């Protein structure tokens, strides 16, 4: 959803002031004509019906890209966070995901919270108290549904704190926050999801631009499966010559450069993936968050006046991938990542960032990456030995859907250059980096 649409959904007073918390609750109770409040009234009604208690106060409200959330105090003493999705399966909307995707997202999130909650001492997730998948109402879609049945709805135990604490922290406390975030990211990477969960959701959670991947190989934590997965990702991203590719409104088709690149990439894949290790370093199947950043974490100040991360949320882009394709990035004011050799690196850096800020960001990144490696040392090995495979995976994952001939043409040139390097290695008697086909 665009930022302008988010702003349209956020209730405002006549003078343009955004309404939050208690004032919003007053307007909801008074049947105020301030739009859009009817869906928030519906949220309160559904909460009261399912919890057998009255909503006595709304202490906070947020309207984000995918959801809006109400922090509520109930008459039985419970403090909850009620979250309502923007997309409605019963309303045609060019910015909404397909119905199947919305239903899958809702089922995945509920299953994910179920398996993560026992790990919540390390992976901080708020208990999911109630959830409802979007309900498809029979009949023609409505431009203006009068209920919230077609929207994802979840109620969580309200976590302490808020997602805005990061900006209030001093330099020392931000380092403590980053170390906590690193330890939690490592815990998620080290978490072994149940096999049934992986089998049920892996294929449909792999990020794709328009065409879902098709897997004909059994899902296993092996190099052979990873080769099949990467091939399937290439096939789904670059379909057949002349087929539509990218945004439908752009009327682009797979042209000669993209088609040639596809064949080069398919030939290259077996060269890129390291041999399996006894400990399953590269091909364990792991849950990735997909948007790991301080905006998806609540935090508070503990009794020692130090920052404490209390929950991780925003799993809309979560996926299940081989460890070699896991994304360690942490988003704060910039993105904290690691380069091809596992060294701390920064992306999304403002072009006008001062020397002082750049130095500060480097300290943040070094602290985050060092703390991450201390709890998940396999990450460093993966980055150093799997950087070419990761480059290809993230190039396919992050393609924006525009200029396919240019984008994939350049990717094809990269692939041919790599193939030539591997062929040269064989010719001069040295080995290619990994087992070749």
Phi, psi and omega in degrees: 000138181288159179299323180296323178291323177300315181295325178296325183282338183283120181303138181227150171283166181305332181276004178093000180288130177287138185261134177223163169054222187305321180298321178296319181296321177300314182293322178297316181294326184274007185054041181300144178283358180300119182273160346261113184246344185299324181289329177289326174298320179296323177300312181297318179297318180292323177298311183297323180294321186268343179254354178061032181212157179272147170279117184264337181200151170247110186270347180197157178212137175225143176235108182255193184292322185251336187217165165237147188226140177241127170269120188236144169258128180260158182293342178271007178095350180286145172246122187233162172239115180259124185239126182242128178288154177281318185292140181236121182292347181259010180230121177295127185208123183296340181264000180270152175284159176302155183303314181301321180294317180296319178294318179296317180301317182294317180292321179297314182299317180297317179293324180294314179297326180295320181276336182274334186303318177297343180262012192291351175291333179249317176259102190285104175234141178283139178303132176274113185270331184200140174211154178219127177285156177303138181254122179280119181271129180301150179109180182290142177302148182253138176293332183222079178301147181256016176215177181249019184297328183274009184243145178298136181221127179225149173233127181244156166295127186295122176285156176288148174085198183212176181271007183251005184295328182310317185291344181267352187279148174277179187300317182293317181291329177295325176296317177299318178299314182296322178294319176298316179298323179294316180295323178290322177296321178295320180297321178293318179297322182279347183292131177260102181291150178301145182301321181296322178296315180297313182297323183290321193245346189304307187298317184281347179264351177298125181303134177216152183282311180217320183259118177298152179284154176239121181251124176254359182257138177304143181281112181219155179277065185227163177296320180300318178293321180297322175298315180297321180294314181294321175299317180295324178295319177296314181298322181285329183280315178247100182281220185267157179306129179091347178285158176295145179213142179083203182291130181305324182291343180276347179055038176272149176233163176291113182262188185297324181289316179295318181296319178293320179299320180303314181294322178295317181295319179296323177291329185282328190312310184297336179285337191274335191266127182295157175295154180293150176251163181298328183268003179068036185305313191269331195241008167306146179263121189237155174274126176253143180286315177096338179208057187282105183203164183297339178288346177250026177227137169263147178212161180219183176252124185279185185293341176267010180065035178241153181292145178220116175288128186250339177198152174243128182225194178070053184270017185302328182258013181295149179213174175239121187220159168301146185305328181298339180255011181289143184256114183269000187303138171242125178266125169233236174286336172227180178258128179262118185224191173226149181276188184298341182255010178085004181277148179303139180212162184234137171231173184058038181274125178303136184296335182259017180298134182288165178300321180297315179294319179299319178295320179295318180297324178296320177298314179303313185294317180298319179295317181295309184294319179297315179294324179296312180297329181295331181257339181221071184298338178299333181303317182296318177298316180300316182294321183283324185260346183242021189294326179291318178296320179294321179302315180293314182302311184287333174297315178292319183293322189265001178302134185273359177090006183248154174047057186299325181294321179288310185299307184283334173299315178293322178294324177294322176298316177301316181296316180295322178296319178294317179299321179295320178299315181293322178295321179294322179299320177293319184295325181267011174090358177268164181270149170291161185306322184225173180302122180274164183292000000 
